[in-house]
Amino acid sequence: MFTSDFSCDDNKYAKSKGTAGGPDALSKYQEALSLVQAGITCEQAKAIFQDSFVLYTCYVMLGTCLYHHFGGSFLHASKEDLLAYASAVAEAFGLLMLRRKTQRQQSVKGVSGMTMVMYAVVYAVRELVLLPDIYKAGNSVDDWAVQILSFTSFFIVLDILRSVFCTYRSSYQEDLDILKAKWLIPSCVILAAILHPGFEEGPWFSFMWTSCLYLDVMALMPQIIMMDRAADKVSAPICHFVAATAVSRMVDLWFWLYNFQLVGDYQPGEFHFSGLLIIFFHCLHLLLVADFMYYYMKARLSGQSFSEDLSLPTVEV
């Protein structure tokens, strides 16, 4: 468990030591003005578009244009669709922070390969289950937009997996990544076969969807345990990834609180086993990361810089 405040001593995130009125105070603006006057070179443009966040922003902007072209409208979208958009974007931003870390530092130190494996399986199963169902039902442009936006996370995870197990494998701290996916995945699948909500689409859909839910609940645990076992500071991008993913799942919980009565054959006034089961496991997911989120939010509210590495000391339980 995390038991103390966050701190930072990483020089790479140190703030500028120039005084507010010193000769260097306007240097960054002069450099920016010189770039505008000189024009952006091909090398500079290439560097800009190699940035994950720039590419994702362009992708979202293009997708928004196509969304409106095919009749979509954020002003007329339902609350459920807007929540789904927010969840997908938060999920992707968390992963993009990890991808930027590996690119800039050329290292995957502190990144749990087992969590990335779990999320690769989660996103693959999610699309395998939901996309055919949307295609058969001929759902609205909002349903398609949500799934296409969510599908981006799968490709980002695959790229991070390549960095962990191929490109920068020498920096992977496998000895700290002790909660193995080879045990978590079968356990989640077996539990889904035994205990799952009933969807109108049938038992196979119910089993696959629930497997995805249980895998998602456990996917962050290898990363949390790896951070807990680390003796040094946790890289800021890794903390932001965990926090962004937790926020995404908070939005998912909000979604199901609105829509749990839509699961299965439910009549008002009846005990709704399927809907309550889904809500229970979403709450369980958030409880598993609640300790981390408490100290993360404490650091943010204390005014600690967004780019500072975080110290998460542990105690024996």
Secondary structure, 3 states (H helix, E strand, C coil): CECCCCCCCCHHHCCCCCCCCCCCCCHHHHHHHHHHHHCCCHHHHHHHHCCHHHHHHHHHHHHHHHHHHCCCCCCCCCHHHHHHHHHHHHHHHHHHHHHHHHHHHCCCCCCCHHHHHHHHHHHHHHHHHHHHHHHHHCCCHHHHHHHHHHHHHHHHHHHHHHHHHHHCHHHCCCCCCCCCHHHHHHHHHHHHHHCCCCCCCCHHHHHHHHHHHHHHHHHCHHHHHHHHHCCCCECHHHHHHHHHHHHHHHHHHHHHHHHHHHCCCCCCCCCCHHHHHHHHHHHHHHHHCHHHHHHHHHHHHCCCCCCCCECCCECCC
